[in-house]
Each structure stands twice: as C-alpha cells, then as structure tokens.
Amino acid sequence: MKRWLQTLMAVAMLAALLAPCTITSAQDAPKPAEEKAEAEPEGDGLTVPFEFEGLIFIQVKVNGKGPYKFLFDSGATQSVINQRLTKEFGLEEHDMPGGGVQGVGTAEAKLVVLDNMQIGSYERGKCVAASMNLDHMSGTLGWHMMGIVGQNVIRMMKEVEIDFAAHTLSITKYGADEMPNDADSMIINMLEGGGGMPGIPGLPGPKKDDGEGEPGKDDEFSIGPMQPFGQFFLLQEEERKTEAAEAAKGPTEGQTLKYTTVSLPMMGELVPYWYVKAKLNGVEKTFMFDTGASMLLALGEELGTELKLTESFGYPVKGVGKGDAKSSMVESFEIGNLKEEDLPCTIMALPKMSDQMPDMIKMFLPLLKRQGIELDFDGIIGISLAARYHKMIVNTASKEIEFVAYEKGAENAASPFASEEFVKDAVIRTWHGKAGKFALTGDAVPLDDWKKHGLEHGGMLVEEVEEGGAAAKAGIKKGDIITHLVNLAALMPEEGMEDASSENGDVVVRDMPAIIMFAASLDPGTEITVRIKRGEEVKELKVKLDKYGWEGTVPERWKQK
C-alpha cells in the first residue's frame, strides 16, 4: 500500500479534536471503544499503552468503571466526560459560566464532580469535569469518544513520557510533600456548598434558580481545529513500519523547550496551557503546545493577516462545536533547534483568553504584559511536532518539554511528513487552479444512526448540492449518504492497492474534510465513482470533478516557473 493512501485520510482530526480516520479502508473500520478489552498495564502500572490515530487515545476508568477511550489533551483546561457517562453514573450537573465551553465554536456543557479518574495504576482523586455531548464526532471516528483527559489531571502528574515507537505513556507521580495546588478542590467545595464565583475562568457561576447574579464568561478549552493529519487507511503494524522507515526524515538531535503558564499572585494558575515561543517566517510569536491538535500549525486569523499568508482551500472543522478553517503555507518554522521550510498550516478563529477574563482580572493585564507574560496565544503547535521525535517527556514541575530524537537509522513510528507533503501539494494545486471539487456539503452520519440507515462502516450525509455543480450533474441529491469512493485502484493504478483488494479498492467516506482534500489532490475533470445510499437503494454515480475556483494571487515563492 503506497504512502499516498495513508496520507489521504489526513483529514479533520479533532483540533483539539481533529477527527482521525475520517476515511479508512472498509475492512479496517475501527470498532467502538466500549467494545475493546482493557489493556494490561506494564511494569508498575504507571506505563500504559495508547492508540495513536493522529492524536493520543488512552483507556481511562471513571468512578471505578470502564475503561473508556479518552483523548489525552493538554489543550483542555478541564477534563471532559461524555454526557452518556454522566447519565449512566447519575451525576449531578452544575451550571458553567456562560453555559458552555469554547474551542471550535461554543458548545453547551455542565460541570460534574468525579470521585476519581484512573489511568493504569495512576489515580487522580476527586476532581471536576465538563459534561457535554461528544457524539457529534462519533460518525467521523467510528466509535464513541467517552471523554478527554485535560489539564486539571495532567498538571497533577509530575512527568509524562510519551514513547511514539512503543506506543506507551508513562507517568511519574509527585511526592506527597511536593504536590501542586489543586484548584479543583476549591471548585468542588463551592459546587457542593451551592456557591460559586461568577466570571472566574473555569469556575461555576451562581445557580440559575437563585434569580441573581450575572452569567460569567465561557470556560476556555481546546478541542480545536479539525485538520488533515492522520492516515487514509489503517495499516497493519508491519506496513506502518515499512512506510514510516521510507518517510523517516525527522530531527537528528533532540532538544528541551521551556514552557510557561499564566499565573497571578494569590490567585494561582489562571491559564494552564503550555506556552512556547516559535518563529514563523522569521517572526517570533507565542504558541500553545497542544497534544489534542493533530496538525503541526493552526494559526489565529490575526497572525495569518499579520504574516500576509495567502489562503487556499477551506473546510469545516469539529471540536467542541463546529467552525471553518482555511489552509495555507508558511515559508519557515523554527522552534528551539528545529528549523523547517515550506510547511502547510491552518488559519482559523482561535479563542482569546483575555476576552474571557472578568473585569477584576483584566485590571492586571497591563502588569502582566509589562512583565512579558502572555495571556493570549497567536497559534497552536500540535502533536505533529512531537511525532517527529521518538519520545516527548513533559515535566510539569520544571515546566520543560524534552524531545528525544530517534537513533540514526531507526524507524519513525508516527512519521507525519507524508501527510504534510500531501496537504502542501493540495494547497499549491488549489492556488494554481489544479484542484478538483465535488460541489456539495455534508457531515458524518452519527454512529448511533448507522444501523437505522443500514450502514456497516458509516457514511457522509449530503446536506447541500451546488446547483449545476459536479455532484448535481452526477445525480447526487440532498439527503443521500455517500458511503464509498469506488475502485480507486483503477483511478490510480500506479499507487498500488493490493491490500485493499478484498474491497476492490473501495474506500469508506465519513466526513466532509476528507472529500474536500481528496478532490483537491486531483485535476478538475477527473471522474470519480461514488457509492451512495438513498433510502433502501444503493447506487453508484460518476462525478466529474469541477474546478475548485480559487481566486487570488499565487504567492511568489510558489509560482510555477
């Protein structure tokens, strides 16, 4: 199976919740997380396996039940549990300031108190979590994501080591006399005492039935941009190793980066995010390093404007809510001793911490600025940075992130480079009028609806069809469910699809970003056969791709010579 197939699924991973596996070979469709057996912990139980699907997913027990599949997300201020678990456990829900959380858009959420969360033998005692519906991502993932391990749990671990070659996550505990301040304990006291502190980020406001008080600001929490960096097909382990070895071109030396968080005297840590400095096109900016974002670079709209980046194709993104993003390119990226050129990036609206602070905190912002303390970040650096290395070791006590390079000749088990090259090619093709378009919009069919629609591997529900466009001419209608791209082996025989022969080269479709990215990789006029489901009827329709229709001036660096 050629690398082209792997990189195509590069689409839409939960930025801090970009959806991995949006397109996958039908025979390899992932099973629902709740059906998986509990992984056996290694050693003393402080080392546990993880699944790397463009993001890091681990097994977590909640209140002694489970395990359940959770995202490991340093870009979430609080942990999250799916409302399914809230109902199953009978947890009392409390109002959140503003009624919701922010990331990609805003979503409704409540606060709940958990007795414990357990990862292997590591146990976080009584803590707070946001309860919200995560099922809008189930159709893309192919399973129900049951929660997120956020900073209120991660920051209570002294050290976290993520080994991308062994697919293991190891935790070092704090000693009893060196534990950091546990902000959750204050929140829990207020919740269980019926009180609240309106407007303080991450803290609950007054209960709605007291008839008094102002709603606070939204709680900030990453589940950010959906972006194309995953795998098109789920490969067998040996195939992954072979392809990764071919693509391995990662850093030859490691490095250690210092990160900062935002704290105030007497108030403690206001923003637990890991802030690092990096240079884009020679300009130094502040970035939040986010293990819950699959892309390498997600830039705020303001930074895109400042750097005068030219936008390319756009696509919808999912996370807490839904939003829109544009792709572009940066000429250079520098962080520590790592320097790379000509990399794809995402440009989208990123939430600002300063906008969410109450007035009493905003009074201190000029002081923080004079001391060089950044409250807002200009962009996000995602897990794709760490995937360039063998290991990432985060020490929350010293606030350091160490990246350990692979030994010379070693296989890069999570190599992100082919995916980035694929996105780069799609961006440049769009600029030059060489990108195709299906001319429709849609969204993943939720996992709970697969059976109702007779779907074995999911599909994408068509929401709108552009009048006179490629999809309309092919006979695709609103309400159809696109289930497969048919026989891609015939379309691109040079790529080789021997491993997909049992499905005749057919590829499952689950979400819109995958369709956009796939079309952008092909010339306008290319004919694609899609399989659709219309009620009980299954049809195969031929779509002759339209031209994407991008207008603008191609950046000088990428003009065709």
N, C-alpha and C positions, 0 to 999 in steps of 0.2 A: 504494500500500500504506500503510495507516494506521499511526500510531505504536504503536497497541495491539499490532499483530502483532510489531513489533520488540521491544517490551519484554517480551513473554511469555517469550521464551527466556532472559530474565534468570535463568536458574536454575543454580545449582550450579557456579560456576567454581572451580576448584582454589584454595581459600583458603590459601594459597599453594598451593593448587591447586584452585581452583574450576573446574568443568568448563564451558567455554564451549560454546555451540552444542549444548545438550542437546536442544533441539527446533529443528528447522530445516526449511525447505521442502524437499521431497524432491528437486526438480530442482536445488537448490543444495547438495546434500550435499557436504561438504569431501572432498578427495582425501587419501589417505595422504601424510604429509610426505615419505616417502622417494621419492615419485614426482615431486616438484617439482624443477624445474631450479634450479640455483644462481643466486641473484640477483646481478646485476652491481653491484659496489661503485661508489660515487660518488666523485668527486674523487680524493683521495689514498688511498682505500680505508679511511679511518677513519670514514667515514659509510656506514652500511648500512641497507637498508630493513627494516622489521619489519611483521609482521602483528598487528593489534590485534583480538583476539577476546574482549574483556573483560579480557584480560591481554596482555602483550607477548611475542611469539614471534619469535626471530631464527634465522638459519641459522649453524651452528657447525661447523667442521671439528675433528675429534679425531684426533690422531696422523697428521695428513696425509690423513685420509679424510673423505668426506662431500661436501657439508654435510648436517647433520641438524638437525631442528627442535627447538630448546631453548627453555624458558621463561627469561625474564630475571627473576630473583627475588632482591631484596635481603633477603628474609626467610629465606634459606637460608644457614646458616653455611658450608657447603661446597657445591661443585658436585656434581652427580649425573649419572651416566650409567645408562641402561637396561641391565639385565643382558644384553640382546641384543647390545649393543656389547662388553661385557666378554668374552662368549664369542667373538664374531667376531674381536676383536683378540687373544684368547688371553692376557688379562691375569691376573696372579697376584692372588688375593684375600687380604686380611688381615682378621683379626678386628677388630671395633669394640668399644669398651667397652659392655658390656651387650648386645652382639649386634645392636643396631638403632638406629633414629633415631626421633625423636618429632616430631609435628606434630598432625595429626588422628589420634589413636591412635598406635600404635607399629608399625613395620614392620622386618623383618629387612633388614640391609644389611651389606656388606663394604666395606673400604677398598681402593682401587686407585690405582696411580701412573700418571699420564698423561704422555707425553712433551711434549705441548702441546695447547692449545686455541686455535683461531684464529677471530676474528670479523672478516670483511673482511681488512684487512692488519694488524689488531692481533693480536699473538700473545702469549699467556701461556705461558711455558715450562713446565718440568717442575712438575707440581702434583698435588694429591691430589683424589680424587673418591669419593663414596659410590656403590657399585654396588648397585642394587636394582631390583626388578621394578616398572615403572611401567605395566604393561599392564592393571591393573585399571581404568585410566581410559580405555583405548583405545576401548571401546564407546561411551562418552559423547562423546568428542572426535571419533570417526570417523577417527582416524589414530593411529599410534604416536608418542607423545611420547618422544624419544630422550634427553632429559636436561634439566638445569637449570644455568644459569649462576648460581653463588652468590657469596657474599661473598669467598671466597678468590681469586676472579678480579676481582670488581667493585672491591674495595678497592685493587687494584693499578693501577686506572685513575685518573688524576688528576681527570678531569672527564668526566661523561657527560651529553650533551644529548639529551633525548627530545622530538621535534617531533611532536605529535599531528596536526597539519594535513598535514604532508608525509609522515608515517609513516616517519620516519628516526631512527636512533640514531647519534649522533656521539661519538667517543672522543678525548680528549686524553691523550697519554702523559705519564708522569713523566719528567723528565730523569734521566740516569744517576746524577747526584750527589744526587738527592732521592727516590730510591725508598724507600717504606716498608719496614719489616721484613717479611720473607717467612716467616711461621710454617710454611708448607708445607715449606720446606727442612729444618727440624728433624724434622718428621714423616717425611719421606721418608728421611732418614738413619737414623732408628730402624727404619722398616719394612724397609729394605734391609739393615740391620745385624742384623735379627732381634730388636731390643729393643723397648722400649715404656715408657710412663709410665702405669700404671693409674690410672684415675679422673680424669685431666685432661680436661675437655671438649674434644672434637674430636681427641683423641689416642688411638692404639690401645692396648689393654691387652696383656698378655702372650699369646703364642700358646697355644692350648688344649692343644697336645701337650707343653707343658713341665711340666704337672702341678702348677704352683704359681701363687700369686697370686690375688687377688680380682678378680672381674669389676668393671669400672668402671661409671660411670653412663652413661645413654643420652646420645648426642650430640643436641644440640638443632638443629632445622632446621625452617623454616617450611613448609611445604606444609600450609596450614592450612584454614580453614573453607570448605566449599562454600556458595556463596551466590548468590542470584538476581541477577546483574547481567551481562547480555550482550545478545544480540539473539535475538529469536524467529525471525526469518528472516534469512538472509544476503542483504543488499540489494546491488543494483548501486551503483556508486560515486556516480552522479548522484542516485539515490534517497536514499542516505545523506546527501548534502549537502543535499538539499531538506528532508528531515525534520529534520536537525540544525539547519538555519537556523531552522525553525519553533520548535524546542525551545530554541534558544540563549538562555540567561539567566545565563550564567556571570559570574564576577567581572569587574568593570570595571577593577580595578587589580591589579598583580602584588604579590609580596612575597618576601622572603627569610627563611627559617627556619634557625636554628642547630640542629644535632642533636648528640647526644653518643653515644659508645660507652663501654663499661666496660673500663677498663684498670687494671693494678696495676704499681707499680714493679718492675722486674726480670723481670716475667712478661709484660709487654706487654698486648695487647688480649685480654681474656677473652671479651667479647661484642661482636661486630662490628655488631650491629644498629643502625639509625638510630633513636635515641630522641628524641621530640619531646614538648613539652607542649601539651595542648589542654584545653579546658573542655567538660564535658558537664553540662547543666542547672546551669551556674554553678560546678561543682566541677572544679578543676584536677587532672588526672591525667597519668600517663606512658603514652605510646603508642609502639609500634613502627611506623614507616612502612614498609610492605611492598609492593613492586611485584608480588609474587606473590600478592596477595589482591585479588580483583576488587571486593569490596564497599567501601563507604565506611567502615563501622564494624563491627568484630567485638569484642565486649566479653567479658571474662572473667566467669565466673559470680559471682565475689565482687563485681565492680563492679556487675553487674546487681542484686545484692541490696542493696548499699550505696545505690544510687540509687532503690531501690524500684520498679524497672521491672516493668511487667506483661507477662508473656509471652503471645504469641499462638500461631499455628500452628507446628508443628515439622516438621523434615525431616532426612533423613540427609545427611551431608557426607563428601566424599572428599578425600584428600590422600595423605600417607604411608600412612595406614591409613584406617579409617572411623570415624565418630563421629556424634553427633547435635547438632542446634542448634535453638534457638527464635528466633523473630522478635519484635521489639518496636519501640518508638518512643522517641526522645529528644526533649525539648521544644526544646533548643537545643544548638548545636555551635559552638565558637569555636576557631580556630587562627590565630594572628597577626591579620591584619586581616580575615580571612574569618569572617563570622557568618551562620549559617543556622538556621532553626527547623523543627521537626516533620519529623524525618528517621527513616527506618527503620534498624534495626540488627539484628545477630545476637548472640545470647548463647550462649556455649558454653564448655566447659572448655578453657582455654589452658595450655600447659605453663609451669612456673616454672623459671627458670634457677637460682634458689637451691637448689632441690631436687636439682639435678643436679651441684652442685659437690662435690668431695671435701672431707673434713674440713679439710685444710690450707688450702683457700681459704675455707671457711666461717668460719674464725677471723678473717678480715679483714672480714667483712660488717658488724659494728657500726661499724668505722672508716669504711668506705665510706658507710654511712648518715649518720654524723655530718658527712661532707664533702658530703652532698647528692647522692651518686652512687647512682642506682637500678640495681639488678641485675635486678629483675623489672619487667615492664610490665603495665599494667592492661587494655590492649586493643590492637587493631590498627587502624591507619588504612591503607586500601588504595588501589589505583591510581585509584579513582573520584575521589579528591581531585585528583590530578594531571590527570585527564581533564576537569576544569573549566577548565583553562588551555590555552593554545596550546603552551607548552613547559615542561618541567621540566629544570632544569640542576643536577646534583649535583656538588659539588666535594669530593672526599674528603680533600684537603689542608687546606682551611679548615673542613671539616665544615659545609657550608652547602647548603641546597636552595633554589634560586630558582625561583619560579613566575612565568611571563611570561603576562600576560593577552592575550586576543585584542584586536585593534583594534576600535573601535566599528563595529558592523555586519558584522563578519567572521563566517563560518560556524564553529560549534563542531563540528569533525570527529568528535569522540568523545563527544559530549554524553551524560552519564549520567543526566540529570534525568528523562527519561520512565521509565526503568527504576525509579528510586527512587520516583516517583509511583505506579507500578504496585504495587510492594511495599507501600508505605504504604497504599494502598487495600485490599489483601488483608489486611493486619494489622487494620485497623479493621473491615472486614467480618466477620472472624472474631470479634472482640470482641462484635459486635452480633448474632451468630447468623445472619449473611447469607452465610456461606461454605459452599460445597459440598465433598463428599468422595467419592472413588471407593471407599473402604473396601477397599484392598488394599495390599500392599507388593511391591516388586520392585527389580531392578537391571539396569543396562545389559548387553546381550549383548556379551561381549568381541569386539573386531574380528576376531580370528583364528577365531572361531566363526560369523561371518556366513555364510560360504559353506556350512558344514555345515548351517545352518538355512535356507538358501535366501534369505537376506536381502540386499537390494541396498543399503539405507540404514540398517541396524541396527534395533534394537528393544529393548524392555524385557521381561525375563523375569519373569513373575509368581511371587513366592516364597510369598506367603500371601494368602488371600482371607478377609476377615472374614465369619464365619458370619452369614447373614441380612442382610448389607450390600448396598449398591448393586451392586457388581461381581458378587457371588454371585447376586443376583436376575437379573442380565443374562445369566448363564450362563458367566461367566469362571471359569476353573479354574487351580489351581496348575500351573505348567509351561507355560501359554500364553505366547506372545510378543505383546505389544501393539506394533504397528508404526505405526499412524496414528490420529490424530483425524480423522474423516471429515467432509468438506464443512463446514468451519467458516464458509464464506461464507453458507451457508443459515442457520446459527445466529445469525450477527451480520452481516446484510447492510449495516447502516449503517457498518461498519468498512471495507468495500471490500476486495476480494481479487483485483482484476483481474490482478495479477502472478502469482497462484498458479493461474490458470485452467487451465493445462496439466495440473495435478494435481487439478483440480476443487475446489480449496480444501483438499485433504487436507494434513495436517501430520504430519511424522515425529515419533515419540516415541522417546526413547533412555534416559531416566533418571527415577527416582522424584521428585526435587525438582520437575521440570517438571510432573508430574502433580498434585502437591500444590498448587503455586502456581496452576496453571490452574484447578483446581476451586475454590480459594479466591476466585477472581475472579468466580465465577458463583453464582447463587442456588441453594440446595437445591431439588431438584425439577427442575432443568434437565436435559433429555435430551441426552446426548452419544452419538454413534455412534462406536465404536472398531473398528478392523480388527485382528484377531488372527490369529496363525498357530499352529495346533495340529497338529504333525507336518507332513504334506503339505497339510493342509486350511487354507484361508483363509476366515475368516468375518467378518461384520460384525454386531456386537451393540450394542443400545441400552442405555445406562446412565443411569438416572435418579438423579442425584446425591443422596447423603444430606446431612444437616446435619453440619457439622464437629464439633459437640458440645463447643465450648469452654465451660468453666465458670469463673466468677470475677466480679470487679467491674471494670467498664469504667473506666479512668482518667478522672477528672473532665474533663480537657482535651478528651477525645474522646467524651464522652457526647453522644448526639443531643439537640438542643434541641427 
